[in-house]
Amino acid sequence: MKGAVCEDISDLQEIRLKMENPQDIFSSNGGCVRDIVIEKYLVESKESASHVQLACSMQHCAFPLDGNELCIWNTEDPSHQLLILRGHHQPITAMAFGNKVNPLLICSASLDYVIMWNLDECRKKVLQGLVPRGTVMGSLLGKVLCLQLSPDDQVIAVCAGNKILTLDIETQAVLAKLQGHLGPVTAVEFCPWQAGIIISVSEDRGFKVWDHCTGSLIYSSSVLSAYPLLSLFIDAGSRQLVTGCADGQLWIFSLMDGHHYRRVARVDLRKKTETFFTRRVKSGLYSQPEESWLPSTSALGKGEQVGVTFPILRLAPCDLSRVPHSACGCLSSENTQCLWIGSSVGLFVFNPANLEVEAALYYKDFHSLSIPLAGSCALRSHFADGKALCLLASLFGGKIAALEVDPAALVVAQQCPRVEQGLSVPASSCVLPTSPLYLGIAKEKSTKAASEQQRAKRNIMKDQFLVFHSKIKSSGYASAPHLTMFSPKTNIKSEGKGPSRHRSSCTWEAYAVDCTVPAKPGPRVTAAPARTRVCCIQYSGDGQWLACGLANRLCLVFDASLTGTPAVFSGHDGAVNTVCWSHDQRWLLSTAQDRTLRVWSARRTELAPLLDKDMFSKPIQSAQFYYIDAFILLSSGPEFQLLKYHIDTCKDEIKRYKQRSKSKLVCRLSLTDAGDVTCLSAVNDFYSHIVLTAGRNRTVEVFDLNAGCSAAVIAEAHSRPVHQICQNKGSSFTTQQPQAYNLFLTTAIGDGMRLWDLRTLRCERHFEGHPNRSYPCGIAFSPCGRFVACGAEDRHAYMYEMGSSMFSHRLAGHTDIVTAVAFNPSAPQVEISSDYLPVLSRTCLKFLGRTIEAVQDPRHFLHLLNSWLPLKNGSVSVMSRPVALEMFKS
C-alpha cells in the first residue's frame, strides 16, 4: 500500500506556534553569555507525544501532530513553514531520519503501517501541487517503539514488541527476525565499523549484540539494573557502548576486539550532577545574584533534589572543540568529544573520558522555556556552528518545543574559576627570599664550609704523650727493622663484593619509550612469611635496587634482578607504611605505625635516627625526600612538615652512642579545613615548589612552598578520601614533554583512579575497570608516561594506557589482594620486558618474570631469615629463635 496526503499551508493557522527571543544569561565571572538556549518553536498537539520516539537531523525536526500526522520542520527555512505528511490511521509511535543528506529519508511507524518518506520528493510534489506519497515498508507489525536506519540507508531496524525486524529499504523484504529479548525493545543501533552488527537494549534490563545478516545472537548481557534501559549510543571513536536506564544510571561497555564487552564504568547521573554543582558552590562560582537561573545553589542546600531520578531518554554526540580555550581554560584538546544526555529534567554535557558532567541545563530554571518536564527527547548537533538542536515533548500535555542550545556558551558560563597563578610542577621561577625553601638552602650554603672543616679536624689524629717521665728508654721502634715480617699484597682485583651495595657494572641506556606492556609472569622467589602483608615498595632512581616495607616491622632491599640475598633493615615497632629512596641512592627513608621516621644507610644497613615517636601524636601517613634531598616532607594528623636534616657520616667509635644526626623544622602547613592528611606527594628528581596533599574530606589541596601557602583546592576529588597520590615523575633514563610532568593520579577505595592536570585542576580521565571496593590498592606511572598500573582486589594487576579508560592488560598469578605496584625506571637494561614491572600482594612480592612467594613453614622462615641477615666485618648478625618465632606469629 502506498499513499499519503499533505495538508495545505493555509490549514496550519490552527496550529499554535510561537517564537521566543533569546535571553541574556550572566555568569559569575562577570561576562555576558548570550543565547545559551533559545526556544525556537512551540507546537500544541491534541494528543500527547510524551512516549514517542522523536527525530532530529542536521536541519530538520520531526514530531507527531494530533496523533497520526507527521510534522517536518526545516530549521533553515526563513519562512518557518511546516510540512505535514499524512498516511497513518493510528497514532505515530516512532520516527527516525536517515544518515545521508541526499536523498534525506525519514521513516515513521504506527500500529498499522511503517512508512518510508523521501523528503526531497515530498517537497517537490507539494510545490507542484501534487500529493506526495511514501513507501509502506510493512503493516500490522505491532507497537513499534524504535526505528533506526543503517549508516548506508540500505536497511532499517524496526523494534516491534520484544522482537527486531530488519527490512531492506529498496525491496521492502524482511531480512531477519531477531528474537531473544524478554521485554519490549526500546533502542537499537547499527555498529559503524562492523557491517551487519546491531546492538539493542530492552525493558528486560540488558543489551544484546546481533548479526542481522545471519540472524544470530552474538552476545547477551546480564541484567544491569532494576530499571529498564531506555537509550543507546555507540561511540565510534573510543569504540564504546553507552546505555542509559530509567533511574539515571549510565552504563559504558567496551566494544574493542578481545575485550568481550567488558564494563568500563557505571555512572549515577544524579550524583555526578550534585558533585558538579558542589564543586562550583565551594569555588564561589554561584555567589552572585545573577545566577538565579542555575539550579543547585538552593536545591542542593535545601535538599529539594533528594530522591529525584533522571531518566536518560536520549544520548547524542556533543563536540566542545569550539569552546574558547582563552575564555574557559578548562578543556584540553583531547577531551572535547562529549555526550549530550537528554533527561526528563534537563540536558547534560557528559565527558566519557573523565566520567564527569561538564555542564547542566535544567528546563525549569529557564523561564523562557515552556516545557519544565519532558517525556520524550531528540538531540542532534550542528557541525557548522557547533550548536545543538533539541526536540522536547512535554510529559504532561501536548506541547512540543524545539530548542537551540549553544554548548560552548553553556560550558563557559558554568566553568570553575581559573587558577590565578599558573601552577607547574617543574620550577619556573627562582626561590623567593621569603620562601621556606630559600631559608634551608641559604643555611646549607653557610654551614657547608664549617661542617667540612669540623670533619677534617676530627679526622686528624693528635700526638699524645704515652708516659709522664721526662726521660724514657727507647723501645727500638725508631730503628730500622732487621727482618721483613710480611709484604702487603697490593695487586688484588675487586670482584664487586665490597661493602658498597651500589656498585654496578651495567651499561646505562635510554628507556625504550615504545616498549610493550609486560604480560607474562615468571618464576617466584620467597619474600615474606605467611599472613605478612607487603605494605609498600619503591625502586631506587638508578633501577638497581627495590625496597619494600612489610607489616612485620622489617624493610627489605632486593637487587633489581632478584639475585642474591636481600638486605634487612630492622628497627621499627610497627608495620612499615612508607619506604623512599634518596636521589643519590645513599639513604633509605621509612616510616611505620609506631610514629617513627628512620633513615638508613643503604650501603651499610645502618640506622641514622632522626625523629622519635614522641614528636608526633598521630602516625606518619607519608614521608619522602624533597627538593633533591635537601628536605624531608612528612604528614601527621592535619598538617605536613618540611624538615631540614643533617646525617652525620663520620665514625667515632669512642662516642658512637652520641647521636650526631639531627633535623630541624622549617615550616608546618595545615589543610584549609584542618582535616587529617591522608597522603602527600612531591617531586624529588628535580626542583619543584609544588606539594600535593589529600585530606579526609575528599579534597586534594595544592601547596606552593615557594610562596609558603595553599595555592588551590580541588573539592570532591573522589567519592571517598584519597589514599594515594602518584605524580608523573619520569626517570633519569627517559625524557617527556615538560607539560607531562603536570599530570598526577589519585585513587580512592571504590572510586577507581583519576588523572588530573595541575594547570587546569581538572580530571582528564577516569580509570575504574579494576575492582577496588574495600582495600586500598596502589598505583604507579610508567617512566615513559604511557601506561598506568594499579593493584586490585581480584588478585590481578591492571595496566591502562593513558589514552583509554579501559584497561589493556590484566596480569594474573597472585593468590591475594595486589596492594602496590612499581615500575623499574631503567627497564631497558633487562632484555625480557616481563621483568620490568614488580607487583606486590599482601603475602607475596610479584615480579613479572620473578615472584617472591609466601613462606608457610616457620622453620623455613627461620632458615630464610638467617640467610637474610647481612654480613658485617666478617661476622653474622644473630637473631634469637624466640624473637624470630614471635615475629613470624605476628
Secondary structure, 3 states (H helix, E strand, C coil): CECCEECCHHHHHHCCEECCCCCEEECCCCCEEECCEEEEEEEECCCCCCCCECEECCCEEEEEECCCEEEEEECCCCCCCEEEEECCCCCEEEEEECCCCCCCEEEEEECCEEEEEEHHHHHHHHHCCCCCCCEEEEECCCCEEEEEECCCCCEEEEEECCEEEEEECCCCCEEEEEECCCCCEEEEEECCCCCCEEEEEECCCCEEEEECCCCEEEEECCCCCCCCEEEEEEECCCCEEEEEECCCEEEEEECCCCCCCCEEEEEEHHHHHHHHHHHHHHCCCCCCHHHHHCCHHHHHHHCCCCCCCCCEEEEEEEECCCCCHHHHCCCCHHHCEEEEEEECCEEEEEECCCCEEEEEEEHHHCCCCCCCCEEEEEEEECCCCCCEEEEEEECCCCEEEEEEECHHHHHHHCCCCCCCCCCCCCCCCCCCCCCHHHHHHHHHHHHHHHHHHHHHHHHCCCCCCCCCCCCCCCCCCCCCCCCCCCCCCCCCCCCCCCCCCCCCCCCCCCCCCCCCCCCCCCCECCCEECCCCEEEEEECCCCCEEEEEECCCEEEEEECCCCCCCEEEECCCCCEEEEEECCCCCEEEEEECCCCEEEEECCCCEECCCECHHHCCCCEEEEEEECCCCEEEEEECCEEEEEEEECCCCCCCCCCCCCCCEEEEEEEEECCCCCCEEEEECCCCCCCCEEEEEECCCCEEEEECCCCEEEEEECCCCCCCEEEEEECCCECCECCCHHHHHEEEEEECCCCEEEEECCCCEEEEEECCCCCCCCCCCEEECCCCCEEEEECCCCCEEEEECCCCCEEEEECCCCCCEEEECCCCCHHHCCCHHHCCEEEECCCEEECCEEECEECCHHHHHHHHHHHCCEECCEECCCCHHHHHHHHHC
